Amino acid sequence: METLTSRRNPLVMHLKKLGADRGYRYGCGEYLCQGHKLYEEALKCSAPITAVLFSGKEPEVPEGVRCARVPKDILESIAPMDSAPDIVFSCRIPEQDRSIDPGRHIILENLQDPGNVGTIIRTANAFMIDAVLLTGSCADPYNPKAVRATMGAIFRQKVIQLSRDELLQRLSEAKIPLYATGLDEGCIGLTELPKQGPIAVAIGNEGQGLSTELFEAADKKITIPMNPACESLNAAAAATIIMWELYR
């Protein structure tokens, strides 16, 4: 068992940078996780763990994975969130399978809040959504805040990142109808979503909604009925309502 005591140790610096730098994450093909709950879920899902740092009780570690004990202050220096964890670890980013199979999909366009993205991934897994499709300038699903918000669903749920043009092309090739959320007159009600068959429902930016290009490319437009005095819903709340409607 290794013991590391320096914040300048290469492994410590590597994990810290995974949490802070999106470009570094994708360049290395790894992402940072923190906390025992996520670690237990990673073990349960046989996630590709690459390194583990801990303080306190020694954790179970898959064979061949580097593991080291460190002082609490080193874990605090690595962890990007406020709560001080007893364990941080890295996982390999899954290879991108960019194919979209006929099924039930949720599309997120330009969602800026990583917590919303993570929450939607968690909810998609709960309601058996086949894939979460991210397009535009969405927050990174492997951002530590997004990963924490998934509560382990990041290890189970299929997530695909692709450009808007590629998204539309692949939906067309797979003959998956596109439904766009909006507030325009002429939108159909949420309860009119088809209960069977392939579908992809697109949700836009928390403040601006969907881009004109994606909205106009949709086969149908839907709206969530609500109090007329309420202007809109949080993106994660809207996605949850839509995915429940697709599930039930």
PEGIUR-V21838 format. One record per pair of residues at least 6 apart in sequence whose ideal C-beta (glycine too) atoms are under 7 Angstrom apart, sorted by sequence separation. I is the first residue (numbers start at 1). J is the second residue. D is the distance in Angstrom with one decimal. If there is no record, write none. Layout:
# PEGIUR-V21838
I/J/D
I/J/D
This chain:
# PEGIUR-V21838
18/24/6.5
25/31/5.2
61/67/4.5
79/85/5.2
111/117/5.4
140/146/6.5
193/199/7.0
204/210/3.5
4/11/6.7
17/24/4.9
18/25/5.5
42/49/5.7
52/59/6.5
134/141/6.5
139/146/6.1
147/154/5.4
171/178/5.6
4/12/6.2
76/84/4.9
124/132/5.0
202/210/5.8
33/42/6.7
52/61/5.6
75/84/6.7
79/88/6.0
108/117/6.5
224/233/6.6
18/28/6.9
75/85/5.7
78/88/5.2
121/132/5.5
18/30/5.8
72/84/6.8
108/120/6.4
120/132/6.5
202/214/5.8
18/31/6.0
19/32/4.1
49/62/5.9
52/65/6.2
75/88/5.8
141/154/6.8
18/32/4.2
51/65/6.6
55/69/6.7
106/120/6.8
179/193/6.9
224/238/6.1
50/65/6.7
51/66/4.7
52/67/4.4
53/68/5.5
54/69/6.2
55/70/6.1
49/65/5.3
55/71/6.5
202/218/6.8
15/32/5.8
43/60/6.6
53/70/5.0
55/72/4.8
224/241/5.7
106/124/5.7
141/159/5.2
30/50/5.7
39/59/6.5
55/75/5.8
121/141/6.3
179/199/6.3
181/201/6.8
117/138/6.3
179/200/7.0
181/202/6.5
53/75/6.5
117/139/4.8
176/198/4.4
177/199/5.8
178/200/5.2
179/201/4.7
180/202/4.9
181/203/5.4
106/129/5.4
176/199/6.7
179/202/7.0
181/204/6.9
105/129/6.6
108/132/6.7
117/141/5.6
176/200/5.1
178/202/6.5
104/129/5.5
105/130/5.8
114/139/4.0
132/157/6.3
134/159/6.7
104/130/5.3
105/131/5.1
106/132/5.5
107/133/4.6
108/134/5.2
109/135/5.1
110/136/4.0
113/139/6.2
114/140/6.7
134/160/7.0
103/130/3.4
109/136/4.5
110/137/5.2
111/138/5.0
112/139/5.8
118/145/6.7
122/149/6.5
131/158/4.3
132/159/4.9
133/160/5.2
134/161/4.7
135/162/6.0
182/209/6.6
59/87/6.2
105/133/5.6
107/135/6.5
110/138/6.3
111/139/6.0
118/146/3.7
122/150/4.7
125/153/3.9
130/158/6.7
135/163/6.5
136/164/6.3
182/210/6.8
206/234/6.8
101/130/6.7
114/143/4.1
117/146/4.8
118/147/6.4
121/150/4.7
122/151/5.3
131/160/5.6
133/162/6.9
135/164/5.1
171/200/5.7
181/210/6.9
193/222/6.6
206/235/4.9
56/86/4.8
108/138/5.5
115/145/5.4
118/148/6.6
119/149/4.9
180/210/5.6
55/86/5.6
100/131/6.6
114/145/4.2
115/146/6.9
118/149/2.7
122/153/4.3
125/156/5.5
54/86/6.2
114/146/3.8
118/150/4.5
121/153/5.3
125/157/4.2
135/167/5.0
188/220/6.2
190/222/5.8
203/235/5.7
54/87/4.3
100/133/7.0
121/154/6.2
124/157/5.7
182/215/6.2
188/221/6.9
115/149/4.8
133/167/6.2
180/214/6.5
187/221/4.3
188/222/5.4
189/223/6.8
190/224/5.2
52/87/6.7
53/88/5.3
180/215/4.8
186/221/6.8
187/222/5.7
190/225/6.7
203/238/5.8
15/51/6.8
121/157/5.2
187/223/3.9
189/225/6.0
203/239/5.3
52/89/4.5
184/221/6.3
15/53/6.6
51/89/6.4
121/159/6.2
180/218/3.5
51/90/4.8
178/217/6.5
179/218/6.1
182/221/5.1
11/51/6.2
49/89/5.7
50/90/4.7
178/218/4.7
179/219/6.8
183/223/6.0
50/91/6.4
178/219/5.3
179/220/5.2
180/221/5.2
181/222/5.9
182/223/6.2
201/242/5.4
49/91/5.6
50/92/5.7
177/219/4.5
181/223/6.9
48/91/5.7
179/222/5.3
47/91/5.2
48/92/3.9
34/79/4.9
34/81/6.8
199/246/7.0
39/87/5.4
42/91/6.4
93/142/6.0
164/213/6.3
168/217/5.6
35/85/4.9
36/86/6.5
39/89/6.0
164/214/6.1
34/85/4.2
36/87/5.9
190/241/7.0
35/87/6.7
190/242/6.8
193/245/5.5
193/246/6.3
34/88/4.6
33/88/7.0
190/245/5.5
32/88/6.5
33/89/5.4
1/58/7.0
11/68/6.8
181/238/6.5
32/90/5.8
33/91/6.1
19/78/6.5
31/90/6.7
20/80/6.4
30/90/4.7
31/91/5.9
100/160/6.9
107/167/6.9
16/77/6.6
19/80/4.4
30/91/6.6
12/74/5.9
16/78/4.7
30/92/5.7
31/93/5.8
98/160/5.8
15/78/5.1
29/92/5.9
30/93/6.3
81/144/6.5
4/68/4.8
29/93/5.1
80/144/4.8
81/145/6.8
96/160/6.9
98/162/5.7
3/68/6.5
96/161/7.0
1/67/7.0
2/68/3.8
3/69/4.9
4/70/5.0
5/71/6.4
12/78/6.5
7/74/5.9
26/93/7.0
81/148/6.6
133/200/6.9
1/69/6.3
7/77/5.6
100/170/4.5
100/171/6.4
105/176/6.9
18/90/5.9
102/174/5.3
15/88/6.0
101/174/6.6
102/175/6.8
100/174/5.3
102/176/6.0
15/90/5.9
136/211/6.8
100/176/6.7
116/206/6.9
107/200/5.5
109/202/6.1
112/205/6.7
113/206/6.3
107/201/6.7
110/204/6.4
111/205/6.3
112/206/6.5
103/198/5.7
104/199/5.8
105/200/4.1
106/201/5.8
107/202/3.9
108/203/5.8
109/204/5.2
110/205/4.1
111/206/6.6
102/198/4.0
107/203/6.8
109/205/6.8
106/203/6.9
109/210/5.7
109/211/6.2
109/214/5.7
47/155/4.4
34/144/6.8
38/148/6.9
45/155/3.9
31/142/3.8
41/152/2.9
45/156/5.7
32/144/5.4
42/155/5.8
33/147/5.6
38/152/6.0
41/155/6.0
129/243/5.8
31/147/6.5
120/236/5.5
123/239/6.5
127/243/4.3
25/142/5.7
119/236/4.4
123/240/5.0
127/244/6.2
22/140/5.0
116/235/5.1
120/239/4.6
124/243/6.1
127/246/6.9
128/247/6.3
116/236/4.4
123/243/5.8
127/247/4.0
111/235/5.6
19/144/4.9
106/239/6.0
106/243/6.1
104/246/5.4
